[in-house]
């Protein structure tokens, strides 16, 4: 029975090692498990405590709906997944998708393997220009289509701008003219914020016992962004 299973927290990068040690994959739960107790080779991935559904200080009404939400240049490639310890990411991802009922919190759609639509985590940040602090305020379960539209800058440089723009119009109901004004305003705000070197405040995660990996400094983030996009 599923209830008797010994669940594991296996980072994606370690899935082959866990499988070799005897772990099995449950496609419905999207989680690895030990088929029986006492398997010493699987002990490194015994489960950690569950992350609370409401993170300390999280505002689940903050930044609702679909809008272009561009990350300042100094903060590229410091999304939550890149900052969180790999094992902790598994339980954080599980909480985010689980509390949303495995549906996108913006458009309401679920995963669709045939169209390669996945569920992903997106960060909502609050910016304090005086203190130059970019603080995590909410984690949202979004489908890959809504996520692409949200990161319109990345969509454009990766050749998918038209696709992202069409999805933005479809979900929001904006006319093409109004959507273009919205995108222009988002890029103007991005330009202003990119002139600032922001300190990241991830206390919403650390106060929940989630372990972090040190993010790169701002200069390294910008270099990594140019290397990746180039």
C-alpha positions as CSV (number, residue, x, y, z in Angstrom):
1,X,0.0,0.0,0.0
2,X,1.2,3.5,-0.8
3,X,0.6,4.6,2.9
4,X,3.2,2.0,4.0
5,X,5.9,3.2,1.7
6,X,9.2,4.7,3.0
7,X,9.4,7.9,1.1
8,X,12.8,9.4,0.1
9,X,14.0,12.9,-0.7
10,X,16.2,12.3,-3.7
11,X,17.7,15.3,-5.6
12,X,17.4,15.1,-9.3
13,X,21.1,15.0,-9.7
14,X,21.3,11.8,-7.5
15,X,18.4,9.9,-9.0
16,X,20.6,7.4,-10.8
17,X,22.6,6.7,-7.7
18,X,19.3,6.2,-5.7
19,X,17.9,3.9,-8.4
20,X,21.1,1.9,-8.3
21,X,20.8,1.5,-4.6
22,X,17.3,0.1,-4.9
23,X,15.0,3.1,-4.8
24,X,11.8,3.0,-6.9
25,X,9.9,5.8,-8.5
26,X,6.2,6.5,-7.9
27,X,4.9,8.4,-11.0
28,X,1.7,9.4,-9.4
29,X,3.3,10.8,-6.3
30,X,6.4,11.9,-8.3
31,X,8.6,10.7,-5.6
32,X,11.2,8.1,-4.9
33,X,10.7,5.5,-2.2
34,X,12.4,2.5,-0.5
35,X,10.6,-0.8,-1.3
36,X,11.5,-2.1,2.1
37,X,13.0,-1.0,5.4
38,X,16.6,-1.4,6.3
39,X,18.2,-0.6,2.9
40,X,21.4,1.0,4.1
41,X,22.2,2.3,0.6
42,X,19.2,4.6,0.7
43,X,19.8,6.1,4.2
44,X,21.3,9.3,2.8
45,X,17.9,10.1,1.3
46,X,15.6,9.3,4.2
47,X,13.0,12.1,4.3
48,X,13.4,15.4,6.0
49,X,10.5,17.0,7.9
50,X,7.7,18.4,5.7
51,X,7.9,22.2,4.9
52,X,4.8,24.1,6.3
53,X,2.3,25.0,3.7
54,X,2.4,28.6,4.7
55,X,6.0,29.8,5.0
56,X,6.9,32.2,7.8
57,X,6.0,35.7,6.6
58,X,4.6,34.5,3.3
59,X,1.8,36.5,1.7
60,X,-0.1,34.2,-0.7
61,X,-2.1,37.2,-2.1
62,X,1.1,39.0,-3.0
63,X,1.6,39.4,-6.8
64,X,-1.5,37.5,-7.9
65,X,-2.3,36.9,-11.6
66,X,-0.2,36.9,-14.7
67,X,2.1,39.9,-15.3
68,X,5.6,40.4,-16.7
69,X,7.9,40.2,-13.7
70,X,11.4,40.8,-14.8
71,X,14.3,40.0,-12.4
72,X,16.9,42.7,-12.1
73,X,20.2,42.0,-14.0
74,X,22.2,41.8,-10.7
75,X,19.9,39.0,-9.5
76,X,19.7,36.7,-12.6
77,X,20.4,33.0,-11.9
78,X,19.6,33.4,-8.2
79,X,16.2,31.9,-8.3
80,X,15.0,29.9,-5.2
81,X,16.0,26.6,-6.7
82,X,19.6,27.7,-7.3
83,X,19.9,29.0,-3.7
84,X,18.3,26.0,-1.9
85,X,20.1,22.9,-0.9
86,X,19.3,20.1,-3.3
87,X,17.5,17.8,-0.8
88,X,15.6,20.7,0.7
89,X,14.5,21.7,-2.8
90,X,12.7,18.4,-3.2
91,X,10.5,19.0,-0.1
92,X,10.0,22.6,-1.0
93,X,8.9,21.8,-4.5
94,X,6.6,19.1,-3.2
95,X,4.9,21.5,-0.8
96,X,4.5,24.3,-3.5
97,X,2.8,22.0,-6.1
98,X,0.9,20.0,-3.4
99,X,-0.8,23.0,-1.8
100,X,-1.9,24.2,-5.3
101,X,-3.5,20.9,-6.0
102,X,-1.0,20.3,-8.8
103,X,-2.5,23.1,-10.8
104,X,-1.1,26.4,-12.0
105,X,-2.1,29.1,-9.6
106,X,-2.5,31.5,-12.5
107,X,-4.3,29.8,-15.3
108,X,-5.5,26.7,-13.4
109,X,-4.0,24.1,-15.8
110,X,-2.1,21.0,-14.8
111,X,0.9,19.3,-16.3
112,X,0.6,17.9,-19.8
113,X,3.5,15.7,-20.9
114,X,2.3,15.6,-24.5
115,X,2.6,19.4,-24.9
116,X,5.6,19.6,-22.5
117,X,3.7,21.8,-20.0
118,X,5.2,21.4,-16.6
119,X,4.6,22.8,-13.1
120,X,7.3,25.1,-11.8
121,X,8.0,27.4,-8.8
122,X,8.1,31.1,-9.3
123,X,9.2,33.7,-6.8
124,X,7.4,36.9,-5.9
125,X,9.8,39.5,-4.6
126,X,9.3,42.8,-2.7
127,X,11.9,45.5,-3.4
128,X,13.0,48.1,-0.8
129,X,15.0,50.7,-2.8
130,X,16.1,52.6,0.3
131,X,17.7,49.5,1.9
132,X,18.5,47.9,-1.5
133,X,16.9,44.6,-0.4
134,X,15.1,42.2,-2.6
135,X,12.9,40.1,-0.2
136,X,11.2,36.8,-1.0
137,X,7.5,37.2,-0.2
138,X,5.7,34.4,-1.9
139,X,6.3,31.2,-3.9
140,X,3.8,30.4,-6.6
141,X,3.1,27.2,-8.5
142,X,3.0,28.1,-12.2
143,X,2.8,26.2,-15.4
144,X,5.8,26.5,-17.8
145,X,3.6,28.6,-20.2
146,X,2.7,31.2,-17.5
147,X,6.3,31.1,-16.3
148,X,7.7,31.9,-19.7
149,X,5.3,34.9,-20.1
150,X,6.3,36.1,-16.7
151,X,10.0,36.1,-17.7
152,X,9.3,37.9,-20.9
153,X,13.0,39.1,-21.2
154,X,14.2,35.5,-21.1
155,X,11.5,34.5,-23.6
156,X,12.6,37.1,-26.1
157,X,16.3,36.3,-25.9
158,X,15.6,32.6,-26.3
159,X,13.4,33.1,-29.4
160,X,10.1,32.5,-27.7
161,X,8.9,36.0,-27.3
162,X,5.9,35.6,-29.6
163,X,4.7,32.5,-27.8
164,X,5.0,34.2,-24.4
165,X,3.2,37.3,-25.6
166,X,0.3,35.3,-27.0
167,X,0.0,33.5,-23.7
168,X,0.0,36.7,-21.8
169,X,-2.9,38.1,-23.9
170,X,-4.8,34.8,-23.7
171,X,-4.7,34.5,-19.9
172,X,-5.1,38.2,-19.0
173,X,-7.6,39.1,-21.7
174,X,-5.5,42.2,-22.6
175,X,-5.6,43.5,-26.2
176,X,-2.3,43.3,-28.1
177,X,-1.9,47.1,-27.7
178,X,-2.5,47.1,-24.0
179,X,-0.3,44.0,-23.5
180,X,2.6,45.8,-25.4
181,X,2.2,48.8,-23.0
182,X,2.3,46.5,-20.1
183,X,5.5,44.8,-21.4
184,X,7.1,48.2,-22.1
185,X,6.3,49.4,-18.5
186,X,7.8,46.1,-17.1
187,X,11.0,46.6,-19.1
188,X,11.3,50.2,-17.9
189,X,10.9,49.1,-14.3
190,X,13.5,46.4,-14.9
191,X,15.9,49.0,-16.2
192,X,15.5,51.0,-13.1
193,X,16.0,48.1,-10.8
194,X,18.9,46.7,-12.7
195,X,20.9,49.9,-11.8
196,X,20.9,48.7,-8.2
197,X,22.9,45.9,-6.6
198,X,20.3,44.1,-4.4
199,X,20.9,42.1,-1.3
200,X,18.7,38.9,-1.2
201,X,16.5,38.4,1.8
202,X,15.5,34.7,1.9
203,X,14.5,34.6,5.6
204,X,11.1,33.3,4.5
205,X,12.9,30.0,3.7
206,X,15.5,29.9,6.4
207,X,12.9,30.6,9.1
208,X,11.1,27.5,7.9
209,X,14.3,25.4,8.3
210,X,15.1,25.3,4.6
211,X,18.9,25.2,4.1
212,X,20.5,27.5,1.5
213,X,23.5,27.4,-0.7
214,X,25.3,30.7,-0.9
215,X,24.3,32.6,-4.0
216,X,27.0,34.1,-6.2
217,X,27.8,37.8,-5.7
218,X,26.2,40.3,-7.9
219,X,29.1,40.6,-10.3
220,X,29.3,36.9,-10.8
221,X,25.5,36.7,-11.4
222,X,25.8,39.2,-14.3
223,X,28.7,37.3,-15.8
224,X,26.8,34.0,-15.5
225,X,23.8,35.6,-17.2
226,X,25.8,36.8,-20.1
227,X,27.5,33.5,-20.5
228,X,24.3,31.5,-20.3
229,X,22.3,33.8,-22.7
230,X,25.2,34.1,-25.1
